[in-house]
């Protein structure tokens, strides 16, 4: 297995929802221990500083390490688990899916259930079941068994239970948590690429926390680093599945990384965006331009730090994000890696000054 695939797989297999990122943080700590100086902000984001030129521009490469998940809200007297969401879930993707509850006694597997359609009145069968009506069945026979024997407690985190799979097309992979272990893996990959290379700047590879619940770790990490440039590494919504033809989604799997022209939290720095596009053209790297009015990335918080941080948000096109199983094409990851390496090699103090001039 190629090193970058192994890295992505191992990150996706970790269970680290928003606010409970410790497994991902410990993994990154081991992966980055020889790549630079490790530090943390007070929310738990991990920061690896890799110096190229002592007084060069500070380039922040954040990839949020949290995944969407759930939280135990209530345990019924019969032993069923009621839950709330951590991050944005679509009710329709949940029923019948396996989950893992992380308890003080270890991981417990369950399945998300609701009232069977067979016993519903006809008028209710076509109505989408809401999360508030769902529960998790862990095989407990009572609240006491769930709590005392299984160790389930209020506030325990819950994550999807899914495999990392290479599909029939060997460039395609399916897994949970691609949002955003893809960006996290790429951040580590870039640091490793520059481990024995000179570069005219200082790199900050950052695994941020709590992106899915409000871009929180991005804000605290940026305040800690005070970066000059920010390239946010995330996934983006693929537009190449049935039903999206009329929505003008411009991102297909395998045709290059996404550069967001606007989302709900960021309009990219125009000079920096143009620099990215020019470099991609020079390097003959395909890129796709897209918008996302219904969401944002860590760049939304980072670009507002201090006096402002020129930012561009990149996305690796991914199908079915915010579900138990998403799909990406490894070629898009490799295209973005190549582009970022080229950009980083070009950004010195002179280039930074050009980008910041109005």
KEBA-742526 format. One record per residue (C-alpha): x, y, z; residue number from 1; residue in one letter. Coordinates in steps of 0.2 Angstrom, whole numbers, plus 2048, in hexadecimal, padded with zeros to 3 digits. Layout:
residues N
(r (X; Y; Z); NUM; a);
...
//
This chain:
residues 358
(r (800; 800; 800); 1; x);
(r (807; 811; 7FB); 2; x);
(r (80C; 81C; 80A); 3; x);
(r (7FF; 829; 807); 4; x);
(r (7F1; 81D; 805); 5; x);
(r (7F7; 814; 816); 6; x);
(r (7F7; 825; 81E); 7; x);
(r (7E5; 82A; 818); 8; x);
(r (7DF; 818; 81D); 9; x);
(r (7E6; 819; 82F); 10; x);
(r (7DF; 82A; 832); 11; x);
(r (7CD; 826; 82B); 12; x);
(r (7CD; 816; 836); 13; x);
(r (7CF; 821; 846); 14; x);
(r (7C0; 826; 850); 15; x);
(r (7C1; 839; 854); 16; x);
(r (7B1; 843; 853); 17; x);
(r (7B1; 856; 857); 18; x);
(r (7B6; 859; 869); 19; x);
(r (7BE; 848; 86A); 20; x);
(r (7CD; 849; 85F); 21; x);
(r (7DA; 841; 86A); 22; x);
(r (7DC; 831; 860); 23; x);
(r (7E0; 83B; 850); 24; x);
(r (7EB; 847; 85A); 25; x);
(r (7F5; 839; 861); 26; x);
(r (7F7; 831; 850); 27; x);
(r (7FD; 842; 848); 28; x);
(r (809; 845; 857); 29; x);
(r (812; 834; 852); 30; x);
(r (811; 838; 83F); 31; x);
(r (818; 849; 841); 32; x);
(r (825; 847; 850); 33; x);
(r (834; 848; 844); 34; x);
(r (82D; 855; 838); 35; x);
(r (82E; 864; 843); 36; x);
(r (82A; 86C; 854); 37; x);
(r (819; 866; 85B); 38; x);
(r (80E; 871; 865); 39; x);
(r (7FB; 873; 869); 40; x);
(r (7EE; 880; 86B); 41; x);
(r (7E3; 87F; 87B); 42; x);
(r (7D5; 877; 871); 43; x);
(r (7E0; 868; 86C); 44; x);
(r (7E5; 86D; 85A); 45; x);
(r (7F6; 866; 856); 46; x);
(r (803; 871; 84E); 47; x);
(r (813; 86B; 845); 48; x);
(r (81F; 879; 841); 49; x);
(r (82B; 875; 833); 50; x);
(r (838; 883; 830); 51; x);
(r (840; 885; 81F); 52; x);
(r (846; 897; 820); 53; x);
(r (847; 89F; 831); 54; x);
(r (83E; 8AF; 82E); 55; x);
(r (834; 8A9; 81F); 56; x);
(r (821; 8AB; 81D); 57; x);
(r (816; 8A0; 828); 58; x);
(r (80B; 894; 81E); 59; x);
(r (7FD; 88B; 827); 60; x);
(r (7F7; 87B; 820); 61; x);
(r (7E8; 876; 82B); 62; x);
(r (7DE; 866; 829); 63; x);
(r (7D1; 863; 835); 64; x);
(r (7D2; 852; 83E); 65; x);
(r (7C1; 851; 845); 66; x);
(r (7B3; 847; 83D); 67; x);
(r (7A0; 849; 83E); 68; x);
(r (799; 83E; 84C); 69; x);
(r (78C; 83D; 85A); 70; x);
(r (78B; 83E; 86D); 71; x);
(r (781; 834; 879); 72; x);
(r (772; 83F; 87F); 73; x);
(r (767; 832; 889); 74; x);
(r (766; 820; 88D); 75; x);
(r (754; 819; 88D); 76; x);
(r (74F; 80D; 89B); 77; x);
(r (74F; 7FF; 88E); 78; x);
(r (761; 803; 88A); 79; x);
(r (760; 80C; 879); 80; x);
(r (76B; 81B; 876); 81; x);
(r (764; 82C; 871); 82; x);
(r (771; 838; 869); 83; x);
(r (775; 849; 862); 84; x);
(r (780; 84D; 853); 85; x);
(r (791; 854; 853); 86; x);
(r (792; 85D; 842); 87; x);
(r (786; 85D; 834); 88; x);
(r (77D; 84D; 830); 89; x);
(r (76F; 84A; 824); 90; x);
(r (761; 840; 82D); 91; x);
(r (75E; 835; 81D); 92; x);
(r (770; 82D; 81D); 93; x);
(r (76F; 826; 82F); 94; x);
(r (762; 818; 831); 95; x);
(r (769; 806; 832); 96; x);
(r (77B; 80C; 833); 97; x);
(r (788; 805; 83F); 98; x);
(r (790; 810; 84C); 99; x);
(r (79D; 80F; 85A); 100; x);
(r (79A; 816; 86B); 101; x);
(r (7AB; 81A; 873); 102; x);
(r (7A8; 816; 886); 103; x);
(r (7B3; 816; 895); 104; x);
(r (7B3; 803; 893); 105; x);
(r (7B7; 802; 881); 106; x);
(r (7AE; 803; 870); 107; x);
(r (79C; 7FE; 86F); 108; x);
(r (794; 7FA; 85E); 109; x);
(r (782; 7FF; 85A); 110; x);
(r (776; 802; 84C); 111; x);
(r (76B; 811; 849); 112; x);
(r (759; 80D; 84A); 113; x);
(r (747; 814; 84A); 114; x);
(r (735; 80E; 849); 115; x);
(r (734; 801; 83B); 116; x);
(r (72A; 807; 82C); 117; x);
(r (71F; 7F7; 82C); 118; x);
(r (716; 7FE; 83C); 119; x);
(r (715; 810; 836); 120; x);
(r (705; 817; 82F); 121; x);
(r (705; 81A; 81D); 122; x);
(r (706; 82D; 81E); 123; x);
(r (716; 82B; 829); 124; x);
(r (720; 81F; 81E); 125; x);
(r (726; 82C; 811); 126; x);
(r (72B; 838; 81E); 127; x);
(r (73D; 83A; 822); 128; x);
(r (742; 833; 833); 129; x);
(r (74A; 841; 83E); 130; x);
(r (759; 83E; 848); 131; x);
(r (74F; 842; 858); 132; x);
(r (744; 833; 854); 133; x);
(r (754; 827; 852); 134; x);
(r (75D; 81D; 85F); 135; x);
(r (76C; 812; 860); 136; x);
(r (76A; 7FF; 864); 137; x);
(r (779; 7F8; 86D); 138; x);
(r (771; 7E8; 872); 139; x);
(r (76E; 7ED; 884); 140; x);
(r (75F; 7E7; 88D); 141; x);
(r (75E; 7F5; 899); 142; x);
(r (765; 806; 89E); 143; x);
(r (76F; 7FE; 8AC); 144; x);
(r (777; 7F2; 8A0); 145; x);
(r (77B; 800; 893); 146; x);
(r (783; 80A; 8A1); 147; x);
(r (78A; 7FE; 8AE); 148; x);
(r (78F; 7EF; 8A2); 149; x);
(r (793; 7F8; 892); 150; x);
(r (799; 808; 89A); 151; x);
(r (78F; 814; 88F); 152; x);
(r (78D; 825; 897); 153; x);
(r (785; 836; 892); 154; x);
(r (791; 840; 888); 155; x);
(r (79A; 831; 880); 156; x);
(r (79F; 834; 86E); 157; x);
(r (798; 829; 860); 158; x);
(r (7A0; 827; 84E); 159; x);
(r (79B; 81E; 83E); 160; x);
(r (7A1; 80C; 83C); 161; x);
(r (7A8; 80A; 82A); 162; x);
(r (7B7; 802; 821); 163; x);
(r (7C4; 80A; 817); 164; x);
(r (7C2; 802; 806); 165; x);
(r (7CB; 802; 7F5); 166; x);
(r (7BD; 801; 7E8); 167; x);
(r (7BD; 7F8; 7D7); 168; x);
(r (7C5; 807; 7CF); 169; x);
(r (7D6; 807; 7D8); 170; x);
(r (7D6; 81A; 7D9); 171; x);
(r (7C6; 81B; 7E2); 172; x);
(r (7C5; 818; 7F5); 173; x);
(r (7B6; 818; 801); 174; x);
(r (7B7; 81C; 814); 175; x);
(r (7AF; 825; 822); 176; x);
(r (7B7; 835; 828); 177; x);
(r (7BF; 83A; 818); 178; x);
(r (7B9; 84B; 81E); 179; x);
(r (7C6; 84F; 822); 180; x);
(r (7D3; 842; 825); 181; x);
(r (7D7; 845; 813); 182; x);
(r (7DD; 857; 816); 183; x);
(r (7E5; 851; 826); 184; x);
(r (7EF; 843; 81D); 185; x);
(r (7F4; 850; 80F); 186; x);
(r (7FA; 85C; 81C); 187; x);
(r (806; 84E; 824); 188; x);
(r (80B; 849; 812); 189; x);
(r (810; 85B; 80E); 190; x);
(r (81B; 85C; 81D); 191; x);
(r (823; 84C; 819); 192; x);
(r (827; 852; 808); 193; x);
(r (830; 861; 80E); 194; x);
(r (839; 857; 81C); 195; x);
(r (84A; 857; 813); 196; x);
(r (846; 866; 807); 197; x);
(r (84A; 878; 808); 198; x);
(r (83B; 884; 807); 199; x);
(r (83B; 897; 809); 200; x);
(r (82E; 897; 817); 201; x);
(r (828; 88F; 827); 202; x);
(r (81B; 882; 826); 203; x);
(r (80D; 87F; 833); 204; x);
(r (804; 86E; 831); 205; x);
(r (7F5; 86F; 83C); 206; x);
(r (7E8; 862; 841); 207; x);
(r (7DA; 86D; 846); 208; x);
(r (7CC; 868; 852); 209; x);
(r (7B9; 86B; 852); 210; x);
(r (7B8; 871; 840); 211; x);
(r (7A7; 868; 83E); 212; x);
(r (79F; 871; 84C); 213; x);
(r (7A5; 883; 848); 214; x);
(r (7B7; 884; 841); 215; x);
(r (7BD; 886; 853); 216; x);
(r (7CE; 87F; 853); 217; x);
(r (7D3; 888; 844); 218; x);
(r (7D0; 899; 84D); 219; x);
(r (7DA; 894; 85C); 220; x);
(r (7E8; 88C; 852); 221; x);
(r (7E9; 89B; 846); 222; x);
(r (7EA; 8A7; 855); 223; x);
(r (7F8; 89C; 85C); 224; x);
(r (802; 89C; 84B); 225; x);
(r (7FE; 8AD; 844); 226; x);
(r (801; 8A7; 832); 227; x);
(r (805; 8B1; 823); 228; x);
(r (7FC; 8A6; 816); 229; x);
(r (7EF; 898; 819); 230; x);
(r (7EB; 889; 80D); 231; x);
(r (7DD; 880; 815); 232; x);
(r (7DC; 86D; 810); 233; x);
(r (7CB; 865; 810); 234; x);
(r (7BF; 85B; 806); 235; x);
(r (7B3; 863; 7F9); 236; x);
(r (7A2; 85D; 7F3); 237; x);
(r (7A3; 853; 7E3); 238; x);
(r (796; 857; 7D6); 239; x);
(r (797; 848; 7CB); 240; x);
(r (789; 83D; 7D2); 241; x);
(r (777; 83C; 7CB); 242; x);
(r (76C; 84B; 7D0); 243; x);
(r (779; 858; 7D1); 244; x);
(r (778; 85D; 7BF); 245; x);
(r (76D; 86C; 7C2); 246; x);
(r (777; 872; 7D1); 247; x);
(r (786; 878; 7C7); 248; x);
(r (792; 86E; 7D2); 249; x);
(r (7A3; 86F; 7C9); 250; x);
(r (7AD; 862; 7D1); 251; x);
(r (7B0; 850; 7CB); 252; x);
(r (7BA; 842; 7D2); 253; x);
(r (7CB; 840; 7CA); 254; x);
(r (7CB; 851; 7C2); 255; x);
(r (7D5; 85B; 7CF); 256; x);
(r (7D3; 863; 7DF); 257; x);
(r (7C6; 870; 7E3); 258; x);
(r (7CA; 883; 7E6); 259; x);
(r (7BC; 88B; 7EE); 260; x);
(r (7B7; 89B; 7E7); 261; x);
(r (7AB; 89F; 7F5); 262; x);
(r (7A3; 896; 803); 263; x);
(r (798; 89B; 812); 264; x);
(r (7A8; 8A1; 81C); 265; x);
(r (7B5; 8A6; 810); 266; x);
(r (7B8; 8B0; 800); 267; x);
(r (7CA; 8AB; 7FB); 268; x);
(r (7D8; 8B8; 7FB); 269; x);
(r (7D8; 8BD; 7E8); 270; x);
(r (7EA; 8BF; 7E6); 271; x);
(r (7EE; 8AF; 7EF); 272; x);
(r (7E0; 8A6; 7E5); 273; x);
(r (7E7; 8AC; 7D4); 274; x);
(r (7F9; 8A7; 7D9); 275; x);
(r (7F2; 895; 7DD); 276; x);
(r (7E9; 895; 7CC); 277; x);
(r (7F9; 89B; 7C3); 278; x);
(r (804; 88E; 7CB); 279; x);
(r (7F7; 880; 7C7); 280; x);
(r (7F8; 886; 7B5); 281; x);
(r (80B; 886; 7B4); 282; x);
(r (80C; 875; 7BC); 283; x);
(r (7FE; 86E; 7B1); 284; x);
(r (7F4; 869; 7C0); 285; x);
(r (7E2; 868; 7BE); 286; x);
(r (7D7; 871; 7CA); 287; x);
(r (7C4; 874; 7CC); 288; x);
(r (7BB; 884; 7D1); 289; x);
(r (7AC; 882; 7DC); 290; x);
(r (7A1; 88B; 7E9); 291; x);
(r (799; 885; 7F9); 292; x);
(r (78C; 891; 800); 293; x);
(r (786; 884; 80D); 294; x);
(r (796; 881; 816); 295; x);
(r (7A7; 887; 81A); 296; x);
(r (7B9; 881; 81F); 297; x);
(r (7C6; 885; 82B); 298; x);
(r (7CB; 894; 820); 299; x);
(r (7BC; 89D; 826); 300; x);
(r (7C3; 89F; 837); 301; x);
(r (7D6; 8A0; 832); 302; x);
(r (7D4; 8AE; 826); 303; x);
(r (7CD; 8B9; 834); 304; x);
(r (7DB; 8B7; 840); 305; x);
(r (7E6; 8C6; 845); 306; x);
(r (7E6; 8D3; 837); 307; x);
(r (7E0; 8C6; 82A); 308; x);
(r (7E8; 8B7; 822); 309; x);
(r (7E8; 8B5; 80F); 310; x);
(r (7DF; 8A4; 80D); 311; x);
(r (7DA; 897; 800); 312; x);
(r (7D0; 888; 804); 313; x);
(r (7D3; 878; 7FA); 314; x);
(r (7C8; 869; 7F9); 315; x);
(r (7CA; 857; 7F3); 316; x);
(r (7BA; 853; 7EA); 317; x);
(r (7B1; 846; 7F4); 318; x);
(r (7A0; 83E; 7F2); 319; x);
(r (793; 83B; 800); 320; x);
(r (79C; 845; 80E); 321; x);
(r (794; 846; 81F); 322; x);
(r (78F; 834; 81E); 323; x);
(r (795; 823; 823); 324; x);
(r (79E; 820; 812); 325; x);
(r (7A6; 82D; 807); 326; x);
(r (7B0; 82A; 7F6); 327; x);
(r (7BF; 833; 7EF); 328; x);
(r (7CC; 831; 7E1); 329; x);
(r (7DE; 830; 7E7); 330; x);
(r (7E3; 83A; 7D7); 331; x);
(r (7DB; 84A; 7DE); 332; x);
(r (7E5; 848; 7EE); 333; x);
(r (7F5; 846; 7E4); 334; x);
(r (7F1; 855; 7D9); 335; x);
(r (7EF; 860; 7E8); 336; x);
(r (7FF; 859; 7F0); 337; x);
(r (808; 85E; 7E0); 338; x);
(r (800; 86F; 7E0); 339; x);
(r (804; 873; 7F2); 340; x);
(r (816; 86E; 7F1); 341; x);
(r (818; 87A; 7E2); 342; x);
(r (80F; 888; 7EB); 343; x);
(r (81A; 886; 7FB); 344; x);
(r (82A; 886; 7F1); 345; x);
(r (825; 897; 7EA); 346; x);
(r (81F; 8A1; 7F9); 347; x);
(r (82E; 8AB; 800); 348; x);
(r (82E; 8BC; 808); 349; x);
(r (82D; 8C5; 7F8); 350; x);
(r (81E; 8BB; 7F2); 351; x);
(r (815; 8BE; 802); 352; x);
(r (818; 8D1; 800); 353; x);
(r (811; 8D0; 7EE); 354; x);
(r (802; 8C7; 7F5); 355; x);
(r (7FE; 8D3; 803); 356; x);
(r (800; 8E3; 7F8); 357; x);
(r (7F0; 8EC; 7F4); 358; x);
//
